[in-house]
Amino acid sequence: MRFYEFASAIKKPLTADQAKIQGMKNQVKNTQKTIKAEKARQKIKAGQQQLLKANSN
């Protein structure tokens, strides 16, 4: 590898304010993933209930 390929990998430590913002951004991303997973779970549950209802008739 060449030196310029390593230059982009080196990062300076974040300041307190930057770390706070980065932490908030990470929290938003994690919350969005959790919401997406929960919506999918609810959709699957609703589909399963529909199947049970259709099979019982």
N, C-alpha and C positions, 0 to 999 in steps of 0.2 A: 504494500500500500504506500501511497505517497503521503507526504506531510499534509497537503491540503485536504486530504480525505479525513485525517484525524482532527483537523482544526474545527470542523463543524461539530464533532462529538464532544469537545471540551466545553463545559458550561460553567459559568461563574455561579457561586451560591446566590440565592435570591435574597433580596432585602426582606425585612419583616413585612412591609406592605405588599410586596410582590408575592411573598409566600402566602399571605392571607388571601389575596385575590386568587392565586392558583388553587388554594384549598377550597375556596368557594366554587370555583369552576369545576373541580373534581367532584364536589358534593352534588352539583347540579347534574353532571353526567351520570353519576351513580343513581340519583333519584329518578332520572329519566329511564334508565335501564330497569329499575325496580318497577316503575309504573308500567312500562311496556310488558314486562313479564307478568305482572298482576292482571293486566287486561287480557293477555293471552290465556292465562289460567281461567279467568272468568268466562271467556268465550268457549273454551273447551268444556267447562262445567255446564254451561247453558246447552251446548250441543249434545252432551251426554244425557242431560235431562230430557231433551227433545226426543232422543232415541228411545229412552225408557218409556216415555209417554206414547210414542208411536207403536212400540212393541207391545205395550199393555192393552192397546185397543184392538 
